[in-house]
Amino acid sequence: MEYDPTSWEIHEDPYPVYRWLREESPVYHNERLGFFALSRFEDVWNATLDWKSFTSTYGLSQMRQGLAGKGERRVEHIRQFVVNALVTQLAISHAAGLGALLTDLRYQLQTEFAPDLPKLPLTTITFGLPSFRPADELILAATGFSGIPAFIELIDTDAASRLQDPLKTRLQELIR
């Protein structure tokens, strides 16, 4: 059996595959798509507590350390980092209106060139609404209450009420 999170069939009825993952392959590796997945709540929970060991990201700081010989140099991660940076930049620059759409949806786009990577455009897409992860005890209590093992991220509701709406502002300017 294969777990492919991009498959439409998985989204239609994921539960048999989830059951198989928990029972038969709690640490699942999909070689074709190149990812690992943990399927048991306790394993996922422990991985979140030791996120540095279990991260799948290879950010700019890890890349700089690897290239400088100060950190783990993982060629496949460096390659993926560069591909992600280039694809993000190409999508934004060649898809007419994508940047405006993201701005209208309240995302902030920023493209810059790092001094040590002067030819690689680094585009950051962030959302202007602050969020935070509650204490472990609260997540465990919520999980125990609901029976659903889930990660919880909370938003600052006061900040949500102050969040500017660029699309609304633009529409108001057009009708004036």
SVG drawing of the C-alpha trace seen along z (x, -y; Angstrom):
<svg xmlns="http://www.w3.org/2000/svg" viewBox="-18 -60 52 64">
<polyline fill="none" stroke="black" stroke-width="0.4" points="0.0,0.0 1.2,-3.5 0.4,-6.7 0.3,-9.6 -1.1,-12.8 -1.6,-14.4 -3.9,-11.6 -7.6,-12.4 -8.6,-9.0 -6.8,-9.7 -8.9,-12.8 -12.1,-11.0 -11.5,-8.2 -8.2,-8.5 -9.2,-6.3 -8.2,-2.8 -4.8,-4.1 -4.4,-5.9 -5.3,-2.6 -2.8,-0.7 -0.1,-3.3 -0.7,-3.1 -0.8,0.7 1.8,1.7 4.0,-1.3 4.2,-3.8 7.3,-5.4 6.4,-5.5 8.8,-6.2 7.5,-7.1 10.5,-6.7 8.7,-7.7 7.7,-11.1 10.7,-11.4 9.1,-11.9 8.7,-10.3 5.6,-10.3 4.9,-9.4 1.4,-8.0 1.0,-7.3 0.1,-10.2 2.8,-9.5 5.5,-9.4 4.2,-12.7 4.0,-14.3 7.6,-13.2 8.8,-14.5 7.3,-17.9 9.2,-18.1 12.4,-17.3 11.7,-19.3 15.3,-19.9 15.9,-16.2 12.7,-15.6 12.4,-18.7 11.9,-18.4 12.9,-21.9 16.2,-23.1 16.1,-26.9 18.5,-29.6 20.4,-29.4 20.9,-25.6 22.0,-26.1 24.5,-28.8 25.9,-26.6 26.2,-23.6 27.9,-25.6 30.3,-27.2 31.2,-23.7 29.8,-24.6 26.7,-22.3 25.5,-19.2 25.8,-19.5 23.0,-17.6 23.3,-18.0 19.7,-16.8 18.3,-19.4 20.5,-22.2 19.2,-21.2 15.6,-21.2 16.1,-24.6 17.4,-26.1 14.6,-24.6 12.0,-25.8 13.4,-29.4 13.5,-29.4 10.1,-27.9 8.5,-30.4 10.2,-33.3 9.2,-32.0 5.6,-31.4 5.2,-34.9 7.0,-36.7 5.4,-34.7 1.8,-34.1 0.0,-37.3 -1.8,-38.5 -0.5,-35.9 1.3,-38.6 -1.7,-40.8 -3.9,-37.9 -1.7,-37.0 -1.7,-40.6 -5.5,-40.8 -5.6,-37.7 -3.5,-39.6 -0.2,-37.8 3.0,-39.8 5.5,-39.1 9.2,-40.0 11.9,-39.0 15.5,-39.7 19.0,-38.5 21.2,-37.4 24.8,-38.8 26.2,-35.3 23.8,-34.1 23.6,-37.1 22.1,-35.3 19.4,-33.4 16.1,-35.3 14.7,-34.4 10.9,-35.1 9.2,-35.0 5.4,-34.8 4.0,-35.6 0.5,-36.2 0.1,-39.4 -1.9,-37.8 0.1,-36.7 -0.5,-33.2 0.9,-31.1 1.1,-27.5 -0.4,-27.0 1.3,-25.1 1.7,-21.4 -0.7,-20.8 -3.5,-22.7 -3.0,-20.8 -3.1,-17.5 -6.2,-18.6 -7.9,-19.6 -6.9,-16.3 -8.2,-14.3 -11.5,-16.2 -12.1,-16.0 -10.6,-12.6 -8.9,-14.0 -5.1,-14.1 -4.5,-17.4 -2.0,-20.3 -3.5,-23.5 -2.5,-27.0 -4.4,-30.0 -4.7,-33.4 -4.7,-36.7 -8.3,-37.8 -7.5,-41.4 -4.9,-41.5 -7.5,-40.0 -9.9,-42.9 -7.0,-45.4 -5.8,-43.5 -6.1,-45.8 -7.9,-44.6 -6.1,-45.8 -8.8,-44.5 -11.5,-46.5 -9.3,-49.6 -8.7,-49.3 -12.4,-48.8 -13.2,-51.8 -10.7,-53.9 -12.2,-52.8 -15.7,-53.8 -14.7,-57.2"/>
</svg>
